[in-house]
């Protein structure tokens, strides 16, 4: 009865367009009443506070601020110019530049929507000027942004590490190889499409130009090195590494003379809004997790599913399909907060590594970012490219082939995710 009240209440409120955090809170309250806790509803605010009372969550606002500051001090165009100098002469040149720039820029933001909004303006403008279809430019910008949340500093990976009680350092390392696999798959797909589609071409950049852009953009690429270096050596916590990344971003603005007080203030206010939204969702999701635990819903689900699905890989396939659908309607952080507490007992019962599962779940949710009808990445890219979202949807559909192949590879071969953390930190 409790689970039914929780699920139906949440779905009904989302259908009524209530904000996610409020929908979770009201659904939890309805489930508490259904479970017989109507006289003790004061428990709810206490559990909300307990949900955010964790020092590891301090990293989130600093990682968000570091990415916003990188945008504010003008690192976006420098990174794009470096990527263009390196691979702009390849077949499907600016499409390849788009992917590589997302890999390089991810180390500054760690967020897919920030990648689309930050780099997308530069990328779409450049592709339009070179004769690319605006809808294609928006589509490749959307799918290449999937790389960003796999590379430190990644807020979704921090949230998953918090929910699953795993190491932030291991999660960060586990995301690097999958990010490179995604980028390689997209670049290969672009190259194959260039066989039958005549994309505009450009000559190779002179060595001097490559060197100039490398010097200009290299400083921005040190952000993930600062974060990972501090965490892996044990000299900083994740939150302290985020503080260092913020200070480094401001230092770059001073050195390049691109710092602007108005833009810095905008970055700070945007960070406050994003962090507040994430934290209130985490708080209410913590209350929901407590309710599910005392009602033993995850354990009951684990027993029932284990009786029906006898293979860990088949379980992953079922979860991937479900999460792909969820990712079309709910952003990745919210989906993790809702699903991870329920799914972890199942993950453990099948002997699946929690870090491997986190990477597979991340990939499934991020494909949802670009999946019609409600993939938020499609709408952000559509607005940047000033084309109807229907045109972007048509252009993005072919890219589900390489993305789907990568998702299956990540599920079938855990070592793609686990190789690097095991190599650097040793087996868990």
Secondary structure, DSSP 8 states (H G I E B T S, - for coil): -HHHHHHHHHHHHHHTT--HHHHHHHHHHHHHHHTT-GGGTTHHHHHHHHHH--GGGHHHHHHHHHHHHHHHTTHHHHHHHHHHHHHTTSTTHHHHHHHHHHHHHHHHH--HHHHHHHHHHHHHHHHHHTT--HHHHHHHHHHHGGGGGGSSS-HHHHHHHHHHT--HHHHHHHHHHHHHHHHHHHHHHHHHHTTTS---------HHHHHHHHHHHHHHHHHHHHHHHHHHHTSS-HHHHHHHHHHHHHHHHHHTT---HHHHHHHHHHHHHHHHHHHHHHHHHHHHHHHHHHTTHHHHHHHHHHHH---HHHHHHHHHHHHHHHHHHS-HHHHHHHHHHHHHHHHHHTT--HHHHHHHHHHHHHHHHT-TTT-HHHHHHHHHHTS-HHHHHHHHGGGHHHHHHHHHHHHH-THHHHHHHHHHH---
